[in-house]
Amino acid sequence: MVSVTNLLLCFLILSACEALKILVVYPVPSKSQSLLGEGVVRPLLKAGHEVTYITAFKYKNAPANLRQIDVSDNVNSFPSDQINLQKILANEVPTMKHGMVMFVMRGLQAQTFEYEHVQKFLSDPNEQFDVILSEWMMASLLAGLGPVFNAPFVWVTPMDVHSTVISMIDAAPNPAYTTDLLSARTFPFSFLDRVAELKYRVTEFAYDYMIHEPAETELYNKLIAPLIVKRGRKPPPYSEVRYNVSLVLGNSHISLGSTYSLPQNYIPIGGYHIDEKIEPLTKELKQLLESNNNGFIYFSMGSNLKSKDWPEEIKSGLLKMFGNLKQTVLWKFEEDLPNKPKNVHILKWAPQTSILSHPNCVAFITHGGLLSTTETVYAGVPIIGIPVFGDQPLNVKMAAHRGLGLGVKLSYTLVEDLKVAIEEMISNPRYKEKAKLLSSLYHDRPMKPADELVYWVEHVVRTRGAPHLRSPALLVPLYQRLYLDLAALVVFALIATLYLFRYLRKAISSKVDNDKKRN
């Protein structure tokens, strides 16, 4: 008989063989991006895989199967002044247009490649990976890691499904009923909405074709192609590399936003960053949240926007307005506030999912980031959104469109507008009912999103890049997809027929005239 020791040894050997070597790249120096990065790393580590993590925020209490490569210096090139509330209110910050965001993210990815310790890591021929996952943020240069390590490449997108990300793996969706990344329009579109969306897509395509892709190609040839040559392979052209993607794992779900028709290799796993083991509240915080029979309102502008940057008149106005409410107000704020009403409590750090999951939470005042929106749907709490930039206007508008909440414009009349929204939400039960309905829809899926992430990553490795899921649309030129060749043929045939008809008519007319002359 085989001994127990031998069986255990075989089991350990098999387990070791099943462990994958995975590279995860999250170079954006933003706390919300780091939460998403940890949401990718955590389930992969739990599944027993070896993970190398390039990050601007180190993973705390790292287990033995996690190696981290620090790129926190990226914060020095990140435009943090673009997200100052006071400057945005005073119109002192230029609008973050599509091209500007691409320029910033392209430079950030290039800088990540340029660090000496990153170059040393990428140049080491002993470094090999089974699959690479990277966050997609308006630039595709990191796709060059695929041919560097000769491994399948997976994008993880932090936003709801949109036109640009679909265009990387399939034909661009129709602008008559779909939105793009920085659009704030929701379906159904008016005539002007359709025109505006079409204009935006055409402009975006032109910018990408004429400026963004050539700039990325130059950086690829400078920073990445030599690394591929060092490993003894011929670098593929960047035009192939940026579209050689096995999967897109999207931070989206039907309960959260758009109902797009999705290609097979777009996998919606919205909410994967939420740890299913909800952290318990401290005794003091639990007592506070349960001390008011009218419940409590939670107010947070996220991790990037700082509440201390509100103008003084807005801060004092909010405190006065909150003080007149029957509910307790829990405000995530970076510093203590003087002259607080008794029902207003400040938290410098807040366990957001735990707070939202408490049954006494009656409303969530938020900036409308997708992580916060996802967490409020997870918990079944209605929101009042104060969107500032990026995808926040669309997230808030979508929440209002679905009955989950209300939107309030960021302006100097914020206090009055927010008061009206709070009174409406507290007095009207339909918002809470809708939040509970969407929450049940969020939870009603065959797999937890983090488990689904692990499954699809392993599927990509098992199927050597999942080529069976890829859309043929990327292999078909745009003129063929639009049947422009057929249109040209039809137009040519019509013109040829017209000329032939005119020639025959002229010939017949000439023959008739000649016959008349002979007679």
C-alpha positions in Angstrom: 0.0 0.0 0.0 1.1 3.5 -0.7 2.0 5.3 2.5 0.2 8.5 3.7 3.6 10.3 3.4 3.9 9.4 -0.3 0.3 10.4 -0.9 0.9 13.8 0.7 4.1 14.2 -1.3 2.3 13.5 -4.5 -0.4 16.0 -3.6 2.2 18.7 -2.8 4.0 18.0 -6.1 0.7 18.2 -8.1 -0.3 21.4 -6.2 3.0 23.0 -7.1 2.6 22.0 -10.8 -0.7 23.7 -10.9 0.5 27.0 -9.5 0.9 29.6 -12.2 3.5 32.4 -12.4 1.5 35.6 -13.0 2.6 39.2 -13.6 0.1 41.9 -12.4 0.8 45.5 -13.4 -0.9 48.5 -11.7 1.4 51.5 -12.1 -1.2 54.4 -11.6 -0.4 56.1 -8.3 -4.1 56.4 -7.2 -5.5 54.8 -4.1 -8.7 53.7 -6.0 -6.5 52.0 -8.6 -4.5 50.2 -5.9 -7.7 48.8 -4.4 -8.6 47.4 -7.8 -5.0 46.0 -8.1 -5.3 44.3 -4.7 -8.7 43.0 -5.9 -6.8 41.2 -8.7 -3.9 40.0 -6.6 -5.8 38.8 -3.6 -7.8 36.0 -5.2 -4.9 34.9 -7.4 -2.7 34.5 -4.2 -5.6 32.7 -2.5 -5.8 30.2 -5.4 -2.1 29.4 -4.7 -0.5 31.1 -7.7 2.8 33.0 -7.6 2.3 36.6 -8.3 4.7 39.4 -9.2 3.1 42.7 -8.6 4.3 46.0 -10.2 2.5 48.6 -8.1 2.6 52.2 -6.9 1.0 51.0 -3.6 2.6 48.1 -1.8 0.3 45.2 -0.8 0.3 45.0 3.0 1.1 41.8 4.9 2.4 40.2 1.7 2.4 36.4 1.7 5.3 34.2 0.5 3.9 33.8 -3.0 3.8 37.5 -3.7 6.8 39.5 -5.0 6.4 43.3 -5.3 8.1 45.8 -7.6 7.7 49.3 -6.3 6.9 52.1 -8.8 5.6 54.6 -6.2 7.8 57.3 -7.7 5.1 57.5 -10.4 3.2 59.9 -8.0 5.8 62.6 -9.0 4.5 62.7 -12.5 0.8 62.4 -11.7 -1.3 65.6 -12.1 -2.7 65.7 -8.5 -3.6 69.3 -8.9 -6.2 68.2 -11.4 -8.4 66.8 -8.6 -8.5 69.7 -6.1 -12.1 70.5 -5.3 -11.6 74.1 -4.6 -9.6 74.7 -7.9 -12.2 72.7 -9.8 -15.1 74.8 -8.4 -13.2 78.0 -9.2 -12.6 76.8 -12.8 -8.8 76.9 -12.3 -8.2 73.4 -13.6 -8.4 72.7 -17.3 -11.0 70.1 -18.3 -9.5 66.6 -18.6 -10.2 66.0 -22.2 -9.7 62.7 -23.9 -6.4 63.6 -25.5 -5.0 65.0 -22.3 -5.8 61.9 -20.3 -4.2 59.7 -23.0 -1.1 61.9 -22.9 -0.8 61.6 -19.1 -1.3 57.9 -19.1 1.0 57.3 -22.0 3.8 59.1 -20.1 3.1 57.3 -16.9 3.4 53.9 -18.6 6.6 54.9 -20.4 8.1 56.1 -17.1 7.2 52.8 -15.5 9.3 51.0 -18.2 12.2 53.5 -17.7 13.0 52.8 -14.0 16.3 51.1 -13.6 15.0 48.3 -11.4 12.1 47.7 -13.8 14.5 47.5 -16.7 16.7 45.0 -14.8 13.6 42.9 -14.1 12.4 43.0 -17.7 15.9 42.2 -19.1 16.4 39.1 -16.9 16.0 36.0 -19.2 15.2 33.9 -16.2 12.0 35.9 -15.6 9.1 33.9 -17.2 5.4 34.1 -16.7 2.4 32.0 -17.7 0.1 35.1 -18.1 0.2 38.9 -17.6 -2.6 41.1 -16.3 -2.5 44.8 -16.5 -4.9 47.7 -15.8 -6.0 49.5 -18.9 -6.1 53.2 -18.4 -6.4 55.1 -21.7 -3.1 53.9 -23.0 -2.0 50.5 -24.3 1.8 50.5 -24.1 1.8 47.9 -21.3 0.6 45.4 -23.9 4.2 45.2 -24.9 4.8 43.0 -21.9 3.1 40.2 -23.7 5.8 39.7 -26.4 8.6 40.5 -23.8 7.7 37.4 -21.8 6.1 35.6 -24.7 2.9 35.2 -22.6 -0.8 35.7 -23.0 -1.9 39.2 -22.1 -5.1 40.2 -20.2 -6.4 43.8 -19.7 -8.3 44.6 -16.6 -10.4 47.8 -17.1 -11.5 49.8 -14.0 -14.6 51.3 -15.6 -18.0 50.3 -16.9 -18.0 48.9 -20.4 -17.5 51.6 -23.0 -16.7 52.0 -26.7 -12.9 52.4 -26.5 -12.3 49.2 -24.5 -14.6 47.2 -26.8 -12.7 48.5 -29.8 -9.5 46.9 -28.6 -11.0 43.4 -29.0 -13.9 43.8 -31.4 -15.6 46.2 -33.9 -16.4 49.5 -32.3 -20.0 49.5 -31.0 -22.7 51.7 -32.6 -22.7 55.3 -31.3 -26.4 55.5 -31.8 -27.0 53.6 -28.6 -23.7 53.2 -26.8 -21.5 55.7 -24.9 -17.8 56.2 -24.7 -15.5 56.6 -21.7 -15.8 60.3 -20.9 -19.4 60.7 -22.2 -22.2 61.5 -19.8 -25.1 60.5 -22.1 -27.5 57.7 -21.3 -29.8 55.8 -23.6 -32.2 56.5 -25.2 -30.4 59.3 -27.1 -32.0 62.3 -28.7 -31.0 63.3 -32.2 -28.5 65.8 -30.8 -27.1 63.1 -28.4 -26.5 60.8 -31.4 -24.8 63.5 -33.4 -22.6 64.5 -30.4 -21.7 60.8 -29.7 -20.8 60.2 -33.3 -18.7 63.4 -33.4 -16.9 62.3 -30.2 -16.1 58.9 -31.7 -14.8 60.3 -34.9 -12.6 62.8 -33.1 -11.3 60.1 -30.8 -10.5 57.8 -33.7 -8.7 60.6 -35.5 -6.7 61.5 -32.4 -5.8 57.8 -31.8 -4.8 57.2 -35.4 -2.8 60.4 -36.0 -1.3 61.1 -32.5 -1.7 58.5 -29.8 -0.8 55.3 -31.6 2.2 56.8 -33.4 3.5 58.2 -30.0 3.0 54.7 -28.4 4.7 53.1 -31.4 7.7 55.3 -30.9 7.9 54.4 -27.2 7.4 50.7 -27.9 10.3 50.8 -30.4 12.5 52.7 -27.9 11.7 50.9 -24.6 10.2 47.5 -25.3 11.4 46.2 -28.7 15.1 46.0 -27.4 13.9 43.9 -24.5 12.4 41.4 -26.9 15.6 41.4 -29.0 17.6 40.6 -25.9 15.5 37.5 -25.4 16.4 36.3 -29.0 13.0 37.1 -30.6 12.0 39.5 -33.4 9.7 42.2 -32.0 6.3 42.2 -33.6 5.0 45.5 -34.9 3.2 47.6 -32.3 0.0 47.7 -34.5 -0.3 43.9 -33.8 0.9 44.1 -30.1 -1.8 46.6 -28.9 -4.6 44.3 -30.2 -3.0 40.9 -29.3 -5.2 40.6 -26.1 -6.6 37.3 -24.8 -9.2 38.8 -22.6 -10.6 42.0 -21.1 -11.8 41.6 -17.5 -14.2 44.5 -17.0 -15.2 46.2 -13.8 -18.8 46.1 -14.9 -22.1 44.2 -14.3 -25.6 44.4 -15.5 -26.7 45.7 -12.1 -24.3 48.6 -12.3 -24.6 50.1 -15.8 -24.8 49.5 -19.5 -26.5 46.5 -21.2 -24.1 46.2 -24.1 -23.8 43.3 -26.5 -20.4 42.0 -25.5 -17.7 40.0 -27.4 -16.9 36.6 -26.0 -13.5 37.7 -24.6 -15.0 40.6 -22.6 -15.8 39.2 -19.2 -17.8 41.4 -16.8 -16.6 40.9 -13.2 -17.8 44.1 -11.6 -17.3 44.1 -7.8 -14.2 41.8 -7.9 -12.4 44.2 -5.6 -14.9 43.7 -2.7 -13.7 41.3 -0.1 -16.6 39.0 0.6 -15.4 38.8 4.2 -16.8 42.1 5.4 -14.6 43.6 8.0 -16.5 44.0 11.3 -17.0 47.5 12.7 -15.3 48.7 15.8 -17.4 48.6 19.0 -17.4 52.4 19.1 -18.4 52.9 15.5 -21.1 50.2 15.7 -22.6 51.9 18.8 -22.6 55.2 17.0 -24.3 53.9 13.9 -27.0 52.2 16.0 -27.6 55.1 18.4 -30.1 56.9 16.1 -33.5 55.4 15.3 -33.6 57.5 12.1 -30.5 55.8 10.7 -27.4 57.5 9.4 -26.1 59.1 6.2 -22.6 58.3 5.0 -20.6 61.1 3.1 -17.4 60.4 1.3 -15.8 61.9 -1.8 -13.5 58.9 -2.3 -9.8 58.4 -1.9 -8.5 60.9 -4.5 -10.7 63.9 -3.8 -10.0 65.5 -0.4 -13.0 66.9 1.6 -10.6 69.4 3.3 -10.3 71.1 -0.1 -14.0 72.3 0.0 -14.2 76.1 0.2 -14.8 77.3 3.7 -18.3 78.6 2.9 -19.3 75.2 1.6 -17.8 73.3 4.6 -19.6 75.6 7.1 -22.8 75.4 5.0 -22.7 71.6 5.0 -22.2 71.4 8.7 -25.1 73.7 9.4 -27.3 71.8 7.0 -26.3 68.4 8.3 -27.0 69.7 11.9 -30.7 70.2 11.0 -31.1 66.6 9.9 -32.7 63.9 12.1 -30.2 61.3 10.9 -26.6 60.8 12.1 -24.1 62.0 9.5 -20.8 60.1 9.2 -18.4 62.2 7.1 -15.1 60.9 5.8 -12.8 63.9 6.3 -9.0 64.2 6.4 -8.9 66.5 9.4 -11.1 67.4 12.4 -13.7 70.1 12.0 -14.5 72.7 14.6 -18.0 73.5 15.7 -19.5 70.2 14.6 -23.2 69.6 15.3 -23.8 66.7 17.7 -25.1 64.4 14.9 -22.1 64.9 12.6 -19.1 62.6 13.2 -15.8 62.7 11.4 -13.8 59.6 10.3 -10.3 60.1 8.8 -10.4 56.6 7.5 -13.6 54.7 6.9 -14.2 50.9 6.3 -16.6 51.8 3.5 -18.1 48.4 2.6 -18.7 47.7 6.3 -20.4 51.0 6.8 -22.6 50.7 3.7 -23.5 47.1 4.7 -25.0 48.3 8.0 -28.8 48.1 7.9 -29.1 51.6 9.4 -27.5 53.3 6.4 -30.2 55.2 4.6 -28.2 57.1 2.0 -24.7 57.5 0.6 -23.4 60.9 -0.6 -20.6 60.1 -3.0 -18.5 61.5 -5.8 -19.8 58.7 -8.0 -16.7 56.7 -8.6 -17.3 53.2 -9.9 -15.8 51.5 -6.9 -18.1 53.5 -4.6 -21.1 52.9 -6.9 -20.4 49.2 -7.0 -20.1 49.0 -3.2 -23.4 50.8 -2.7 -25.2 48.4 -5.1 -23.5 45.5 -3.3 -25.0 46.8 0.0 -28.3 48.0 -1.4 -28.0 51.6 -0.4 -29.3 54.5 -2.5 -26.8 57.3 -3.5 -26.7 61.0 -4.0 -23.9 61.7 -6.4 -21.7 64.8 -6.7 -19.7 63.9 -9.8 -16.4 65.8 -10.4 -14.4 64.2 -13.4 -13.7 61.1 -15.4 -16.5 58.5 -15.5 -18.2 59.9 -12.4 -20.8 62.1 -14.4 -21.9 59.0 -16.4 -22.0 56.8 -13.3 -24.2 59.2 -11.4 -26.4 59.8 -14.4 -26.8 56.1 -14.9 -27.6 55.6 -11.2 -30.3 58.3 -11.5 -31.6 56.8 -14.7 -32.0 53.4 -13.0 -33.7 54.9 -10.0 -30.9 54.1 -7.6 -30.2 57.7 -6.7 -30.0 61.4 -7.5 -27.3 63.7 -8.9 -26.3 67.0 -7.5 -24.1 69.4 -9.6 -20.7 70.5 -8.1 -21.2 74.2 -7.7 -21.4 76.9 -5.1 -25.1 76.2 -4.6 -24.2 72.6 -3.5 -25.5 73.0 0.1 -29.0 74.0 -1.0 -29.1 71.5 -3.8 -27.9 68.7 -1.6 -30.5 69.5 1.1 -33.3 69.1 -1.5 -31.8 65.8 -2.7 -31.5 64.4 0.9 -35.1 65.4 1.7 -36.4 63.7 -1.4 -34.4 60.5 -0.8 -35.4 60.2 2.9 -39.1 60.9 2.2 -39.4 58.7 -0.9 -39.0 54.9 -0.3 -38.7 54.1 -4.0 -34.9 54.8 -4.0 -34.3 52.3 -1.2 -36.5 49.8 -2.9 -34.6 50.2 -6.2 -31.3 49.9 -4.4 -32.4 46.6 -2.8 -33.6 45.3 -6.2 -30.3 46.1 -7.9 -28.4 44.6 -5.0 -30.3 41.3 -5.4 -29.5 41.4 -9.1 -25.8 42.0 -8.3 -25.6 39.0 -6.0 -27.6 36.7 -8.3 -24.8 35.3 -10.4 -23.3 31.8 -10.8 -19.9 32.8 -9.4 -18.5 35.4 -7.1 -16.7 38.0 -9.3 -13.3 37.3 -7.7 -13.7 33.5 -8.3 -14.7 34.3 -11.9 -11.5 36.4 -12.3 -9.4 33.4 -11.2 -11.3 31.0 -13.5 -10.8 33.1 -16.6 -7.1 33.8 -15.9 -6.5 30.0 -15.5 -8.7 29.4 -18.7 -6.4 31.7 -20.7 -3.4 29.7 -19.6 -5.0 26.3 -20.1 -6.1 27.3 -23.7 -2.8 29.0 -24.5 -4.2 32.5 -24.9 -7.9 31.7 -25.5 -7.7 32.3 -29.3 -11.1 30.6 -29.6 -12.8 33.6 -27.9 -11.3 36.3 -30.1 -13.6 38.2 -32.4 -12.8 38.0 -36.2 -13.8 41.7 -36.5 -10.3 42.9 -35.7 -9.0 41.0 -38.8 -11.5 42.7 -41.1 -10.5 46.2 -42.2 -12.9 49.0 -41.5 -13.8 49.5 -45.2 -14.9 45.9 -45.4 -16.9 46.0 -42.2 -18.8 49.1 -43.6 -19.1 47.4 -47.0 -17.4 50.5 -48.6 -15.8 48.2 -51.2 -19.3 47.0 -52.2 -20.6 50.6 -52.1 -17.7 51.6 -54.4 -18.5 48.7 -56.7 -22.2 49.7 -56.8 -21.4 53.3 -57.5 -18.9 52.3 -60.2 -21.5 50.0 -61.8 -24.1 52.8 -61.7 -21.7 55.3 -63.2 -20.7 52.8 -65.9 -24.3 52.0 -66.6 -25.1 55.7 -66.9 -22.2 56.3 -69.3 -23.1 53.3 -71.3 -26.7 54.5 -71.5 -25.6 57.9 -72.5 -23.2 56.4 -75.1 -26.0 54.2 -76.5 -28.5 57.0 -76.6 -25.9 59.2 -78.4 -25.1 56.5 -80.8 -28.7 55.8 -81.6 -29.5 59.5 -81.9 -26.5 59.9 -84.3 -27.7 56.9 -86.4 -31.2 58.3 -86.6 -29.8 61.7 -87.7 -27.7 60.0 -90.4 -30.6 58.0 -91.6 -32.7 61.2 -91.9 -29.9 62.9 -93.9 -29.7 60.0 -96.3 -33.5 60.1 -96.9 
